[in-house]
Structure formats: structure tokens, C-alpha cells
Amino acid sequence: ISFSPGASVAFLQQEVPQELHGRVADVVRQGVRSLDTEHDPSVDWEADHRVEQILSRMELDPEASVQSMSSGMKRRVLLAQTLVDEPDLLLLDEPTNHLDIEAIKWLENFLARWPATLMFVTHDRQFLRNLATRILEIEGGRLFDWSCDYDTFLRRKQEALAAEEKQNALFDKKLAAEEVWIRQGIKARRTRNEGRVRALKELRLVRSERRSKMGTTNLQIQTGERSGNLVAQLEDVCFSHSDGDKSIDILRDFSTTIMRGDKVGVIGGNGCGKTTLLRILLGKLEPQAGRVRLGANLQIAYFDQLRDQLDDTKTVEEDVADGYQTIATPGGGTRHVLGYLQDFLFTPERARTLIGRLSGGERNRVLLAKLFAKPANVIVLDEPTNDLDAETLEMLEERLVEYSGTLLVVSHDREFLNNVVTSTIAFSVDEDGTREVDEYVGGYDDWLRQHQSKNVARRSAVGLDSASSSTSSAPSPANSGSRHASAANAGSGSSTSTPASVKPA
């Protein structure tokens, strides 16, 4: 590997270091390496300016303590540390992990304007679609270079696979014919046929070296017994938590109803309360006010964001099968745990590995294997897409779409939400600073469109109210303006339930 003289490279690793501590500004400033601040103090002002600028862009408090931050916010600090030195080559390993959707969109916009070279590994297909102009694919131990965007790559890859399959079929037909010929015996051993024998050996060698498609996860979800029509109902639920000397409302007078077969996505910024809402819906957390009603005969499978359900001291097979050798299958049968784990790309050797030694993607696949080993009529997924490859994601999407039970999913993966959920509960902060929790029909793009329409209607209403206030002596226009504003709000048609407005603490 060679680099141009003077070229600088910055790398954002996938995992957050445990020893990360100190003020945000100090941690980010450690990324300024191109300026010789030690021997030339006069350039300190430029380093400070870079730090101040990147912190402002990433909405980070320079005085905040990194130790007290969530994993998502720590990730953002490390990202700022990587970007602050303005490297010639920027390497990002799963940059969207632990970022909320707004932070991902900001990062996309920032990187789209990045003047230098960018190389990144990601499972986020929308992120890939919006940024990549060249795709490097590793498959079967070989590297393939596709000079195109993601959608073009998908089309060309499909065409290439179809052409390869056709070519392989013709090759196999020729090889089979030559194998028949060699078995004819004496004729094949004549001197005049030695060239044909050598050609057959070459054909066999080519066939043995043919790249085989990498294994793909074979997900099968076991649907449990039929639950009641009602899964969960929240009525005027309130919940808040303390942040220092102030109280922050997460839910205020929030109501919703989850019915059997619903597929509900939950979106919002880091720390806004998405996981708290899931725990309340599952009956694992008591609200501070309001009423929660759970349905009958619920069999819940819960995919935890923190992966706390995994025991790092156990092997994969021990944890997934609870120490047994077999896994129950639909229809009352059983299957050996090692064979079951091969569906999740774990070889027998890898299945005997301690969970604590696995990569992030492998840990996710273990949790999926454990999750789907038991029947469930309610599946709850808290950030399931982190570290999963695109093919596993697509198969998970297909199985969840086919799933006849109820699904609750928290995710920052916009394409995953668009492909799977039928309604969305969104935690948001409106332009006037009001925190809201609303429910919308459709996936992420549907929410975005309806939310934007709602904000436009709200701005129109504010404008009309201002106009009516300035002409308060004329009652007719004021009344007309009031009716118009009400119609605009109703016409947004975005919410399927009454929004729970939360005033800033």
C-alpha cells in the first residue's frame, strides 16, 4: 500500500473505546494532528477554530463530559474527532451505528460536500445509495470493483450473476460430456487423445476453483399461538426522567392502541425515550400516570439494543439452545443446534466459540438465532440492523413482512422501516421547540412527508394568527383567519392518533 507524499488519513473505528473520557472539546481536539501546535503555538487559534466549527456542526456541547454520554453521543464525539483534521482520505467503519436518523442525514449532507476521498463500510443501504459513486465488493475471497452508484451496482450485479449462471451451465454441460468420454476407457488412452485428456484435467481444475456464492442467512420465524385482537393499549400515559435539577418529559398524555398483526416503527433522536416506550408497551415499566392494558396470550420475543440477553461466558451453541443439543422446530419436530446455527452462518467450530469473542455482526446473528428459536406472536426489535450485512438485512425484512404476528421495531435504518412497518410512532421536536410524540400511517418516508406538511400548515397558521392580531379591530378577517388556520391543521391529515404535546422542561 502506498500513499502520496504528505497525504493524511483518518479512520473512524466501529467500536467506542471504553477509556474515552474528558471534556468533549478536549477529546475532539486530539484529532487535530496536521497542525504543529506543540512547536508553533501561533496556530492554536486555527485548531480551536476547527474544533469550534465541527462541534457546532455536530451540535455537541464543548463543555459536556464524555463519560456521562450515551453510546450514540460518544460515537458522534469520535466522528467529530475524525473529521476535525480534514484528512485527504477519510475511512469510516459503520459510521451510522448508534446515530439517530437526523444525525445520519446531517452526516450524509456533510460527507456529500467533503472535498477529499471517502471510503466507508456500511450496512445502511440508504446511506450507501446517497453517497457512494463506486462500490468495492468482497465475495468468495475476491475483490470486485464496480464504478457506479448503489442502485446501478444492484442491477449490474444481477445481470452479472445471470450471465455467470448461464456460462456455468454451458461449462458444466461440456465437462459432463468429457467425463462420459473419459469413462469409455481404451479410446481415451490412445496417444492421439492425450491432448483431450489434458484439456479435461484443466476443465476439472477450473470447476474446482469456481467461486461459490458466500453463504446467506436462512432466517425462519416461528409464529406462536394466536394472540388476542388487542396487543397493547396506552391511555393518557405520562413518563419523565430527571436530568440534573430539571425534569424532562418523555411522554405526556400519550395514547395509542396496538392490534394483532400491526407492524409499528418507532423513530426519534438518541435518548428521546424510544426504548422507554417499548418497555411501557411490554409491561416492563410502569408509567408515572395513565393506564396500560396488555392483551391476552402474548408470546414476546425481544431483541435488546444492548444485547444484554447474551452471556459472554457461554459458547454460541450453549446460549442459543440453553445447554441442550436440539432446537424445537415448527410442527413439533426438533433440529440439532449446530445445524440450526449453520442457517445463521456459524460453522460448527464457530458455534463452539465464546460469545465474548465474537464480532458485532456475529453477536447480532446469535441474538437473531436465539430470538427465532422459540415461537412468538409479538416480536420486539430494538435497533436490529446494527452490524448486519445487506443480504441478512434483506432476508430479515422478507421474513418480517411475511410474519403474521405483531411487530414493534426501533430503528435508524430508513430503508428497513420503509420496507417493513405499516405505521410509525415518531418522537420529534418541532420548530417552536415543542416535543411531540405522534403516530403516522406508513414508514419513514411517509412520516417525513406528513410531518413536513404538518409543519407547513403550522407555519401558515402562525402567519395567519399574526395577521389577525395586527388587524384585531376588524373582527371579520380575524374570524376568517382563525377558521383558515384550523382547516390547515386538519388538512394535514398526518396523525392517526391525537399527538401528545410535551412542553420543553
Buried (B, 14 or more C-beta within 10 A) or exposed (E): EEEEEEEBBBEBEBEBEEEBEBBBBEBBBEBBEBEEBEEEEEBBEEBBEBBBEBBEEBEBEBEBEBEEBEBBBBBBBBBBBBBBBBBBBBBBBBBBBBBBBBBBBBBBEBBEEEEEEBBBEBBBBBBBBBBBEEBEEEEEEEEEEBEBBBEEBBEBBEEEEEEEEEEEEEBEEEBEEBEEBBEEEEEBEEEEBEEBBEEBEEBEEEEEEEEEEEEEBEBEBBBBEEBEEBBBBBBBBBBBEEEEEEEBBBBBBBBBBBBBBBBBBBBBBBBBBBBBBBBBBBEEBEBEEBEBEBBEEBBBBBBBBEBEEBEEEBBBBBBBBEEEEBBBEEEEEEBEBBEBBBBBBBEEEBBBBBBEEBEBBBBBBBBBBBBBBEBBBBBBBBBBBBBBBBEBBBBBBEBBEEBEBBBBBBBBBBBBBBBBBBBBBBBBBBEEEBBBBBBBBBBBBBBBEBBEBBBEBBEBBEEBBEEBEEEEEEEEBBEEBBEEBEEBBEEBEBBBBEBBBBEEE
